[in-house]
């Protein structure tokens, strides 16, 4: 499918001042939609990163306004608005969308999301299309807040709210709430297949890494984007302390002490005897990543990928094995970086099979870390190896014999 010149120009304009967005910009797949009432005179994006546009809008908008619209829609995707909306409002089927109350909530969520985005774009002085788009000020709300808070505030106002989204009558598309619009293609369509959830995660994480790198080397990154990248990529669990505890438990080393080995001779040798030097043992860790269907994009990103990154950093050159598990073990991978991980699965959930398989590894791990939403059956008896589960705050209960760390999503 040929990309119109106007969209190509808008892409270049957007990347000219923001090169860290290049991966995300080029991941969008343009799809023309003519004379559809939900998309007339505007554009929208679905959760598979397909950019739907009304051809009539291309000559009507300036290149700068079109670039601003692309930037707006990218923010919906980068901020995972569709999965966050599902978590907040619920996952409704196509037949339920005719319910006026549900449809109103989804529209309100789109407005709240636009408020979260557009106040940042106004601060960046981004030119947006000539549409009466939503901003916090228009609804008496404060800037720089999360859309979930805007949503609750709009609900409290208890008065009709006009849908004033960049995406027009159909909102910004399923990128906003995950609900497929009438003009959107099914996943895997031949002419415009879009990208999968796993591919989208790679695009998002690469964009976040590029934002951090640009901020580190050039310093010219909007504060809102820098906060987004830092929150996405930085693990919350203090893995150095967790793994140090695992060393002490597995190797019976007392607090404050280390071990001795002739593999590293003592630097203070002055006599005829060779003395052992002090070493810091590194644990052999097995990480079980829950890739079942109950894990949403937020859980996959924040719990599995981000916390796995923290574990890799803490271990350094230590031994790390990753098990990809839903109701079965899909792979046993020896890794040194979270970038090498392959996420499969997508079926039911049973972390028992992962823990059982981890205990069978040779050499036996000194610690098993389960990264999960905790919506799983668990072993009734303690495992042979110390286990730690990392799960979202407020997740279902886990066995008392397992250590537990909760993270904010």
C-alpha positions as CSV (number, residue, x, y, z in Angstrom):
1,X,0.0,0.0,0.0
2,X,1.5,3.3,-1.1
3,X,2.0,6.0,1.5
4,X,0.7,9.5,0.4
5,X,3.3,12.2,0.0
6,X,1.6,14.3,2.7
7,X,2.0,11.6,5.3
8,X,5.6,11.1,4.3
9,X,6.3,14.8,4.7
10,X,4.5,14.8,8.1
11,X,6.7,11.9,9.3
12,X,9.9,13.7,8.3
13,X,8.7,16.9,10.0
14,X,7.9,15.0,13.2
15,X,11.3,13.2,13.2
16,X,13.3,16.3,12.3
17,X,13.0,17.7,15.8
18,X,12.4,14.4,17.5
19,X,14.7,11.7,16.0
20,X,14.0,9.4,19.0
21,X,10.5,8.9,17.6
22,X,11.7,7.4,14.3
23,X,11.0,3.7,15.3
24,X,7.5,4.5,16.3
25,X,6.8,6.8,13.4
26,X,7.8,4.3,10.8
27,X,5.9,1.5,12.6
28,X,2.6,3.2,11.6
29,X,0.9,1.6,8.6
30,X,-1.3,4.1,6.7
31,X,-4.7,2.9,5.4
32,X,-7.0,5.2,3.4
33,X,-10.7,5.2,4.4
34,X,-13.1,7.3,2.2
35,X,-16.5,8.7,3.2
36,X,-16.8,6.9,6.5
37,X,-18.9,8.8,9.0
38,X,-16.6,7.9,12.0
39,X,-13.5,9.1,10.2
40,X,-14.7,11.9,8.0
41,X,-12.3,14.8,7.9
42,X,-9.7,13.3,10.3
43,X,-7.6,10.2,11.1
44,X,-7.4,7.5,13.8
45,X,-5.1,4.6,14.8
46,X,-5.9,1.1,15.9
47,X,-4.1,-0.9,18.6
48,X,-2.2,-2.8,15.8
49,X,-0.5,0.5,14.8
50,X,-2.5,1.1,11.6
51,X,-3.1,4.7,10.7
52,X,-6.5,5.3,9.1
53,X,-7.0,8.6,7.3
54,X,-9.6,10.3,5.3
55,X,-7.8,11.2,2.0
56,X,-9.8,14.5,1.9
57,X,-8.0,15.7,5.1
58,X,-4.5,15.5,3.6
59,X,-4.7,18.7,1.4
60,X,-6.9,20.4,4.0
61,X,-4.4,20.3,6.9
62,X,-1.0,21.9,6.8
63,X,2.0,19.6,7.0
64,X,2.7,20.8,10.6
65,X,-0.9,20.1,11.7
66,X,-0.7,16.6,10.2
67,X,2.6,16.0,11.9
68,X,0.9,17.1,15.2
69,X,-2.0,14.7,14.6
70,X,0.5,11.8,14.1
71,X,2.3,12.8,17.3
72,X,-1.0,12.8,19.2
73,X,-2.0,9.4,18.0
74,X,1.5,8.0,18.7
75,X,1.1,9.1,22.3
76,X,-2.1,6.9,22.6
77,X,0.0,3.9,21.5
78,X,3.1,4.7,23.5
79,X,1.1,5.2,26.7
80,X,-0.8,2.0,26.2
81,X,-4.1,3.7,26.5
82,X,-6.1,0.8,25.1
83,X,-5.0,-1.6,27.7
84,X,-5.2,0.9,30.5
85,X,-8.8,1.7,29.5
86,X,-9.7,-2.0,29.5
87,X,-8.2,-2.3,33.0
88,X,-10.2,0.7,34.3
89,X,-13.6,0.4,32.5
90,X,-13.7,-3.3,31.6
91,X,-13.4,-5.5,28.5
92,X,-16.7,-5.3,26.6
93,X,-17.7,-7.3,23.6
94,X,-18.8,-5.8,20.3
95,X,-22.5,-6.5,21.1
96,X,-22.2,-4.6,24.4
97,X,-21.0,-1.4,22.7
98,X,-24.6,-0.5,21.8
99,X,-25.3,0.0,25.5
100,X,-25.4,3.8,25.9
101,X,-23.9,3.8,29.3
102,X,-20.9,1.7,28.2
103,X,-20.4,3.7,25.0
104,X,-20.5,7.0,27.0
105,X,-17.8,5.7,29.4
106,X,-15.6,4.8,26.4
107,X,-16.1,8.2,24.9
108,X,-15.3,9.8,28.2
109,X,-12.2,7.8,28.5
110,X,-11.0,9.0,25.1
111,X,-11.6,12.6,26.1
112,X,-9.7,12.1,29.3
113,X,-6.8,10.4,27.4
114,X,-6.7,13.4,25.0
115,X,-6.5,15.7,27.9
116,X,-3.5,13.7,29.2
117,X,-1.8,14.1,25.8
118,X,-2.8,17.5,24.6
119,X,-1.6,19.5,27.6
120,X,1.9,18.1,27.0
121,X,1.7,18.9,23.3
122,X,0.6,22.4,24.0
123,X,3.6,22.8,26.4
124,X,5.8,21.6,23.5
125,X,4.1,24.2,21.3
126,X,3.0,21.4,18.8
127,X,0.6,22.6,16.1
128,X,-2.5,20.5,16.1
129,X,-5.3,20.3,13.4
130,X,-8.0,23.0,13.3
131,X,-10.3,20.9,15.6
132,X,-11.9,21.8,18.9
133,X,-9.7,19.2,20.7
134,X,-9.8,18.4,24.4
135,X,-7.5,19.9,27.0
136,X,-7.8,19.8,30.8
137,X,-8.4,23.6,31.0
138,X,-11.6,23.2,28.9
139,X,-13.1,21.0,31.6
140,X,-11.7,22.9,34.6
141,X,-9.0,20.3,35.3
142,X,-5.4,20.8,36.2
143,X,-2.6,20.0,33.7
144,X,0.0,17.2,33.9
145,X,-2.3,14.5,35.4
146,X,-3.0,10.9,34.5
147,X,-6.0,10.3,32.2
148,X,-7.5,7.9,34.8
149,X,-7.8,10.9,37.2
150,X,-9.3,13.1,34.5
151,X,-11.8,10.3,33.8
152,X,-13.0,10.1,37.4
153,X,-13.2,13.9,37.6
154,X,-15.3,14.1,34.4
155,X,-17.6,11.4,35.8
156,X,-18.1,13.5,39.0
157,X,-19.2,16.5,36.8
158,X,-22.3,14.4,35.9
159,X,-23.1,16.4,32.8
160,X,-23.0,15.6,29.1
161,X,-19.5,16.0,27.6
162,X,-19.1,16.7,23.9
163,X,-16.7,14.3,22.2
164,X,-13.9,16.6,20.9
165,X,-11.2,14.1,20.0
166,X,-8.6,14.5,17.3
167,X,-10.1,11.4,15.8
168,X,-13.6,13.0,15.3
169,X,-16.9,11.0,15.7
170,X,-15.2,7.7,16.1
171,X,-12.7,8.9,18.7
172,X,-9.0,8.2,18.1
173,X,-9.7,4.6,17.2
174,X,-9.1,1.4,19.1
175,X,-5.7,2.8,20.2
176,X,-7.8,4.6,22.9
177,X,-9.9,1.8,24.3
178,X,-9.1,-1.4,22.4
179,X,-12.6,-1.5,20.8
180,X,-12.5,-2.0,17.1
181,X,-14.2,0.7,15.0
182,X,-16.3,-0.1,12.0
183,X,-13.7,1.3,9.6
184,X,-10.8,-0.7,11.1
185,X,-9.4,-3.8,9.5
186,X,-9.2,-7.2,11.3
187,X,-5.8,-8.2,12.7
188,X,-3.5,-9.7,10.0
189,X,-5.4,-8.2,7.0
190,X,-3.5,-9.0,3.8
191,X,-2.9,-5.4,2.6
192,X,-2.2,-3.9,6.0
193,X,-1.6,-6.6,8.7
194,X,-0.5,-4.2,11.4
195,X,1.9,-5.4,14.1
196,X,1.3,-7.9,16.9
197,X,1.3,-7.1,20.6
198,X,4.8,-8.5,21.0
199,X,6.1,-6.4,18.1
200,X,4.4,-3.3,19.5
201,X,6.1,-3.9,22.9
202,X,9.5,-4.0,21.1
203,X,8.7,-0.7,19.2
204,X,7.6,1.0,22.5
205,X,10.6,-0.1,24.5
206,X,13.0,0.8,21.6
207,X,11.4,4.3,21.5
208,X,11.7,4.7,25.3
209,X,15.3,3.6,25.1
210,X,15.9,6.2,22.3
211,X,14.3,8.9,24.4
212,X,16.6,8.1,27.4
213,X,19.7,8.0,25.1
214,X,18.7,11.3,23.5
215,X,18.1,13.0,26.9
216,X,21.5,11.6,28.1
217,X,23.5,12.8,25.2
218,X,21.7,15.9,23.9
219,X,19.3,16.9,26.7
220,X,16.5,18.1,24.3
221,X,13.6,15.9,25.3
222,X,10.2,17.0,26.6
223,X,10.0,16.4,30.4
224,X,6.8,14.4,30.0
225,X,8.4,12.0,27.5
226,X,11.5,11.6,29.7
227,X,9.2,10.7,32.7
228,X,7.3,8.2,30.5
229,X,10.5,6.5,29.3
230,X,12.0,6.3,32.9
231,X,8.8,4.9,34.3
232,X,8.6,2.3,31.6
233,X,12.2,1.1,31.6
234,X,13.3,1.5,35.2
235,X,12.6,-1.5,37.4
236,X,11.0,-0.9,40.8
237,X,12.4,-3.9,42.7
238,X,15.9,-3.4,44.4
239,X,17.3,-6.5,42.8
240,X,20.8,-6.0,44.2
241,X,19.5,-6.4,47.7
242,X,17.1,-9.3,46.8
243,X,19.9,-11.2,45.1
244,X,22.4,-10.5,47.9
245,X,19.8,-12.0,50.3
246,X,19.5,-15.1,48.0
247,X,23.3,-15.5,48.1
248,X,23.4,-15.4,51.9
249,X,20.6,-17.9,52.2
250,X,21.8,-20.3,49.5
251,X,25.5,-20.2,50.5
252,X,25.1,-19.6,54.2
253,X,27.1,-16.4,54.2
254,X,26.6,-14.0,57.1
255,X,25.7,-10.4,56.6
256,X,28.7,-8.2,55.9
257,X,31.0,-11.1,55.1
258,X,32.1,-12.5,51.7
259,X,33.7,-15.8,50.6
260,X,37.4,-16.7,49.9
261,X,38.8,-18.3,46.8
262,X,42.3,-19.1,45.4
263,X,40.8,-18.2,42.0
264,X,41.5,-14.7,43.0
265,X,44.8,-14.5,45.0
266,X,45.1,-12.0,47.8
267,X,46.8,-8.8,46.6
268,X,48.6,-8.3,49.9
269,X,50.6,-11.5,49.5
270,X,54.1,-10.7,50.8
271,X,55.4,-14.0,52.1
272,X,56.1,-17.4,50.7
273,X,52.5,-18.5,51.0
274,X,49.7,-17.7,48.5
275,X,46.6,-16.5,50.3
276,X,43.1,-16.6,48.9
277,X,41.4,-13.4,47.9
278,X,37.9,-12.3,48.7
279,X,35.1,-12.9,46.2
280,X,31.4,-12.0,45.9
281,X,29.4,-15.0,45.0
282,X,26.7,-14.5,42.3
283,X,23.5,-16.6,42.6
284,X,22.3,-18.9,39.9
285,X,18.8,-17.4,39.2
286,X,15.8,-18.8,37.3
287,X,13.2,-16.3,36.2
288,X,9.7,-17.5,35.3
289,X,7.9,-15.1,33.0
290,X,4.1,-15.5,33.0
291,X,3.0,-15.1,29.4
292,X,-0.6,-16.4,29.8
293,X,-3.6,-14.8,28.3
294,X,-4.5,-13.1,31.6
295,X,-1.3,-10.9,31.4
296,X,-2.2,-7.6,29.7
297,X,0.3,-5.4,28.0
298,X,0.9,-3.4,31.1
299,X,1.8,-6.6,33.1
300,X,4.0,-7.9,30.3
301,X,5.9,-4.7,30.0
302,X,6.2,-3.6,33.6
303,X,6.4,-6.9,35.4
304,X,8.1,-9.3,33.0
305,X,10.3,-7.1,30.7
306,X,11.2,-4.2,33.0
307,X,11.8,-6.3,36.2
308,X,13.8,-8.8,34.1
309,X,16.0,-6.0,33.0
310,X,16.7,-5.1,36.6
311,X,17.6,-8.8,37.4
312,X,20.0,-8.9,34.4
313,X,21.7,-5.7,35.5
314,X,22.1,-7.0,39.1
315,X,23.5,-10.4,38.1
316,X,25.9,-9.0,35.5
317,X,27.8,-12.1,34.2
318,X,26.0,-14.5,36.6
319,X,23.9,-17.4,35.4
320,X,20.3,-16.5,34.5
321,X,17.8,-18.9,33.0
322,X,14.4,-17.6,31.7
323,X,11.3,-19.9,31.4
324,X,8.4,-18.7,29.2
325,X,5.3,-20.2,30.9
326,X,1.6,-20.1,30.6
327,X,-0.1,-23.5,31.4
328,X,3.1,-25.2,30.1
329,X,6.8,-24.3,29.7
330,X,7.4,-23.0,26.2
331,X,11.1,-22.5,26.4
332,X,14.2,-22.6,28.6
333,X,16.5,-19.7,27.6
334,X,20.0,-18.8,29.0
335,X,20.1,-15.1,28.7
336,X,22.3,-12.1,29.6
337,X,19.9,-9.3,28.6
338,X,16.1,-8.9,28.5
339,X,16.6,-8.0,24.8
340,X,17.3,-11.7,24.1
341,X,14.0,-12.9,25.6
342,X,11.4,-14.5,23.3
343,X,7.8,-14.2,24.7
344,X,5.4,-16.9,23.6
345,X,2.5,-18.5,25.4
346,X,-0.9,-16.8,25.6
347,X,-2.9,-19.7,26.9
348,X,-4.1,-20.6,30.4
349,X,-2.1,-20.0,33.6
350,X,-0.4,-22.5,35.8
351,X,2.8,-21.4,37.4
352,X,3.2,-24.8,39.1
353,X,4.6,-26.3,36.0
354,X,7.2,-23.5,35.7
355,X,8.3,-23.9,39.3
356,X,8.5,-27.7,38.9
357,X,10.6,-27.3,35.8
358,X,12.9,-24.7,37.4
359,X,13.6,-27.1,40.3
360,X,14.7,-29.7,37.8
361,X,17.4,-27.4,36.3
362,X,21.0,-28.4,36.7
363,X,22.8,-26.8,38.3
364,X,19.9,-26.2,40.7
365,X,19.1,-22.4,40.9
366,X,19.6,-20.7,44.2
367,X,16.6,-18.5,43.6
368,X,13.4,-18.7,41.5
369,X,11.7,-15.4,40.6
370,X,8.2,-15.6,39.3
371,X,7.0,-12.5,37.3
372,X,3.2,-12.9,37.2
373,X,-0.1,-11.3,37.8
374,X,-0.6,-14.0,40.5
375,X,-3.8,-15.3,38.8
376,X,-2.6,-18.9,38.9
377,X,-2.7,-22.0,41.0
378,X,0.4,-22.5,43.1
379,X,2.2,-25.5,44.6
380,X,0.6,-26.5,48.0
381,X,4.0,-27.4,49.5
382,X,7.1,-25.3,49.5
383,X,9.4,-25.8,46.5
384,X,13.0,-27.2,46.9
385,X,14.3,-23.7,45.9
386,X,13.6,-20.4,47.5
387,X,10.9,-18.6,45.5
388,X,10.0,-15.0,45.1
389,X,6.9,-13.7,43.2
390,X,6.7,-10.2,41.7
391,X,3.2,-9.1,41.0
392,X,1.0,-6.0,40.6
393,X,-0.1,-4.2,43.7
394,X,-3.4,-5.7,44.9
395,X,-2.9,-9.0,43.0
396,X,-4.5,-12.2,44.3
397,X,-3.0,-13.9,47.3
398,X,0.1,-16.1,46.9
399,X,1.4,-18.9,49.2
400,X,2.9,-17.8,52.5
401,X,6.1,-19.8,51.9
402,X,6.8,-17.6,48.8
403,X,8.4,-14.2,49.3
404,X,6.3,-11.5,47.6
405,X,7.1,-8.1,46.1
406,X,4.3,-5.9,44.6
407,X,4.9,-3.2,42.0
408,X,2.9,-0.3,40.7
409,X,1.7,-0.6,37.1
